[in-house]
């Protein structure tokens, strides 16, 4: 009986977290339009995905979020455009896949912040390669990179540090 209740609580908790993350992903483009701030430069979908990976710690859920975040945002608020949403979903799927693979290869990554940091940085780098390769093939814009590379690098480094710090703090006693 306790196992059934525990599974129901876990499913309900995951559903609430995912709904909150999807709502945040939809609110960010709206806030960007209202405030005229270029929030897209902060790669908010990546930040929401990383928050989901920390909050739920389910590989399946992370893959689901990677697809749903850009698709739900596109359907709810019209941002990103459909082809860009496809590129973003592929980028985020790559991030989750590479991070998961490296976590398995480096089993101690959860307890060694340097390994987790290397894994998430490598995953984000692979994700960017996938994103820009697909963007070049599918969208073929005149300007391929709209957010300065330095800004993207700083956001990735800050996100990786925050992600690894939060992961370390939540798993150090386990």
C-alpha positions in Angstrom: 0.0 0.0 0.0 2.8 2.5 0.9 4.6 1.7 -2.4 1.4 2.6 -4.4 0.9 5.8 -2.4 4.6 6.7 -2.8 4.4 6.2 -6.6 1.3 8.3 -6.8 2.9 11.1 -4.8 6.0 10.9 -7.1 3.9 11.1 -10.2 1.9 14.0 -8.9 5.0 15.8 -7.8 6.6 15.3 -11.2 3.5 16.5 -12.9 3.3 19.6 -10.8 7.0 20.4 -11.4 6.7 19.8 -15.1 3.6 21.9 -15.4 5.4 24.7 -13.5 8.4 24.5 -15.8 6.3 24.5 -18.9 4.5 27.5 -17.6 7.8 29.3 -17.0 8.9 28.4 -20.5 5.8 30.1 -21.9 6.1 33.1 -19.6 9.6 34.0 -20.6 8.9 35.0 -24.2 5.9 37.0 -22.9 8.1 38.8 -20.4 10.6 39.5 -23.1 8.0 41.1 -25.2 6.4 43.1 -22.3 9.8 44.4 -21.0 11.6 44.7 -24.4 14.5 42.9 -22.8 16.3 40.3 -25.0 15.8 37.4 -22.5 16.4 34.9 -25.2 20.1 35.8 -24.9 20.1 34.1 -21.5 19.0 30.8 -23.1 16.0 30.5 -20.8 14.8 27.1 -22.2 18.2 25.6 -21.2 17.9 27.0 -17.7 14.3 25.6 -17.4 15.5 22.2 -18.6 18.4 22.2 -16.1 16.0 23.1 -13.3 13.8 20.2 -14.4 16.8 17.8 -14.5 17.6 18.8 -10.9 14.1 18.8 -9.5 12.9 15.5 -10.9 16.1 13.5 -11.5 14.5 11.2 -14.1 16.2 10.6 -17.4 12.8 9.9 -19.1 11.3 13.1 -17.7 14.3 15.1 -18.8 13.9 13.8 -22.4 10.2 14.5 -22.2 10.9 18.1 -21.1 13.5 18.5 -23.8 10.9 18.0 -26.4 7.9 19.6 -24.6 9.6 22.9 -23.6 10.0 24.4 -27.1 6.9 22.7 -28.5 4.5 23.9 -25.8 6.0 27.4 -25.9 5.6 27.5 -29.6 2.0 26.4 -29.4 1.1 28.6 -26.4 2.8 31.9 -27.3 4.1 31.4 -30.8 7.7 31.5 -29.8 10.0 30.0 -31.0 9.0 29.6 -34.7 8.2 26.0 -35.6 11.5 25.2 -37.4 13.5 26.9 -34.6 11.5 24.9 -32.0 12.6 21.7 -33.8 16.2 22.8 -33.7 15.8 23.7 -30.0 14.2 20.4 -29.1 17.1 18.6 -30.9 19.6 20.7 -29.0 18.0 19.9 -25.6 17.6 16.2 -26.4 21.4 16.2 -27.2 22.1 17.9 -23.9 20.1 15.3 -21.9 21.5 12.4 -23.9 25.2 13.4 -23.7 24.9 14.4 -20.0 23.2 11.1 -19.2 25.9 9.1 -21.2 28.7 10.9 -19.4 27.1 10.5 -16.0 27.0 6.7 -16.7 30.6 6.7 -17.9 31.7 8.8 -14.9 29.7 7.1 -12.2 31.1 9.4 -9.5 29.9 12.6 -11.3 27.1 13.2 -8.7 29.6 13.3 -5.8 32.5 14.9 -7.7 31.5 18.4 -8.9 34.3 18.6 -11.5 33.0 15.5 -13.3 29.5 16.8 -13.3 30.7 20.2 -14.5 32.7 18.6 -17.3 29.7 16.4 -18.2 27.2 19.3 -18.4 29.7 21.6 -20.3 30.4 18.8 -22.8 26.6 18.2 -23.1 25.9 21.9 -23.7 28.7 22.2 -26.3 27.3 19.1 -28.2 23.8 20.6 -27.9 25.0 23.9 -29.5 26.7 22.0 -32.3 23.5 20.1 -33.0 21.4 23.3 -32.8 23.6 25.3 -35.2 24.0 22.4 -37.6 20.3 21.9 -37.8 19.6 25.6 -38.0 22.0 25.9 -40.9 20.3 23.0 -42.7 16.7 23.7 -41.9 16.4 27.5 -41.5 19.5 28.7 -43.4 19.4 32.2 -42.1 21.7 34.9 -43.4 23.0 35.3 -39.9 23.4 31.9 -38.3 24.5 33.1 -34.8 22.3 35.9 -33.5 23.4 35.8 -29.8 27.1 36.6 -29.4 29.2 33.6 -28.8 30.8 35.3 -25.8 27.3 35.7 -24.2 26.4 32.1 -25.0 29.7 30.9 -23.4 29.2 33.0 -20.2 25.6 31.8 -19.9 26.7 28.2 -20.3 29.4 28.6 -17.7 27.2 30.2 -15.2 24.4 27.7 -15.8 26.9 24.8 -15.4 28.3 26.2 -12.1 24.7 26.7 -10.7 23.6 23.3 -11.9 26.6 21.5 -10.4 26.4 23.5 -7.2 22.8 22.6 -6.8 23.4 19.0 -7.7 26.2 18.7 -5.2 24.3 20.3 -2.4 21.3 18.0 -2.9 23.3 14.8 -3.3 26.3 15.2 -0.9 24.6 13.4 2.0 23.5 10.5 -0.2 
